[in-house]
Amino acid sequence: QVRLVESGGGSVKDGGSLTLSCEASGYTSSEYCMAWFRQTPRKEREGIAAIESDGTTIYADSVKGRFTISKDNAKNTLYLQMSSLKPEDSATYYCALDVLDCFSGTNFWYRDARYKFWGQGTQVTVSS
């Protein structure tokens, strides 16, 4: 079975940096879209970055230029490097996996409905 396990969350100061990891297991297809989402109690889950099997990356405007998504295929691990963090970046961060490339399917990459597999989430808190 497919399993996604996030790690790397924590507390940082405004302007700080943090790197999240998501270790994937049980998925063997060469086609995928892996994404990072975040959610707070007041907001819907927001898709912020995605990467597909050919290495193409996509970002939401809210994180473009500050966050970098990458994947180490040898380790089956997805990363999210976050820099210039702001208090409004505080949220629970989730990784997600879809069996189609990010630009395939009927739902956009930032729609949580398209992703079949999810991690348990990791908390990021940015203090001012």
C-alpha positions in Angstrom: 0.0 0.0 0.0 1.1 3.6 -0.6 2.3 5.4 2.4 3.4 9.1 2.7 5.2 10.2 5.9 6.0 13.9 6.4 8.7 15.3 8.7 10.6 18.4 9.3 8.0 20.7 10.7 8.7 23.0 13.6 8.8 26.5 14.9 10.8 29.3 13.3 11.1 33.1 13.4 9.7 35.4 10.8 12.2 35.3 7.9 13.6 31.9 8.8 13.9 28.7 6.8 12.7 25.2 7.1 12.8 22.1 4.9 10.0 19.5 5.0 10.4 15.9 3.8 7.8 13.4 2.7 9.0 9.8 2.4 6.9 7.8 -0.1 6.6 4.0 -0.1 4.5 1.5 -2.0 4.1 3.4 -5.2 5.9 2.0 -8.2 4.4 3.7 -11.3 6.7 6.1 -13.2 3.8 8.6 -13.6 2.8 10.8 -10.7 2.1 14.2 -9.5 3.3 14.9 -5.9 2.3 18.1 -4.2 2.5 20.0 -0.9 -0.7 21.4 0.6 -1.2 23.4 3.7 -4.2 24.1 5.9 -5.2 26.2 8.9 -8.4 26.0 10.9 -9.7 29.1 9.2 -8.8 28.2 5.6 -9.4 25.5 3.1 -6.6 23.2 2.2 -4.4 25.1 -0.2 -2.2 23.5 -2.9 1.1 25.4 -2.9 3.6 23.4 -4.9 3.7 20.3 -7.1 6.2 18.3 -9.1 5.5 15.7 -11.7 7.4 12.7 -12.9 9.4 14.6 -15.6 10.6 17.1 -13.0 8.3 19.9 -13.9 7.4 22.1 -10.9 4.5 24.4 -10.3 3.9 26.9 -7.5 1.1 28.9 -6.1 1.7 32.7 -6.2 1.7 32.8 -2.4 4.9 30.8 -2.2 6.6 31.4 -5.6 10.2 32.6 -5.2 10.3 31.6 -1.5 9.6 27.8 -1.6 11.2 25.1 -3.7 9.8 21.6 -4.3 12.1 18.8 -5.2 12.2 15.0 -5.3 15.0 12.6 -4.7 13.9 9.6 -6.7 16.6 7.4 -5.2 15.3 8.0 -1.8 11.6 8.2 -2.8 11.5 11.4 -0.9 9.7 14.7 -1.7 11.1 17.9 -0.2 9.8 21.5 0.3 12.5 24.0 1.1 10.9 27.0 2.6 12.7 30.4 3.0 11.7 33.9 4.0 8.9 32.4 6.1 6.1 34.6 7.3 3.6 34.2 10.1 0.9 33.6 7.5 2.8 30.5 6.4 1.9 28.9 9.7 -0.2 25.8 8.9 -0.3 22.1 8.9 1.6 20.9 5.8 0.6 17.8 3.9 2.2 15.9 1.0 -0.1 14.2 -1.5 0.3 11.9 -4.4 -1.7 11.5 -7.6 -1.3 8.7 -10.1 -1.5 11.0 -13.1 1.0 13.7 -14.1 0.1 17.2 -12.8 -1.3 18.4 -16.0 -3.4 15.3 -16.7 -6.8 14.5 -15.3 -9.9 16.6 -14.8 -8.8 18.5 -11.7 -6.1 21.2 -11.5 -2.9 20.3 -9.5 -3.9 22.5 -6.6 -7.3 20.8 -6.1 -7.1 18.4 -3.2 -9.9 16.3 -4.7 -7.5 14.9 -7.3 -5.1 13.3 -4.9 -5.6 9.8 -3.8 -2.9 9.5 -1.2 -2.0 11.8 1.7 0.4 12.0 4.5 -0.5 12.7 8.1 0.7 16.3 8.1 3.4 18.2 9.9 3.0 21.5 11.7 4.9 24.7 10.8 4.7 27.7 13.0 6.3 31.0 12.1 6.4 33.6 14.9 6.9 37.3 14.4 
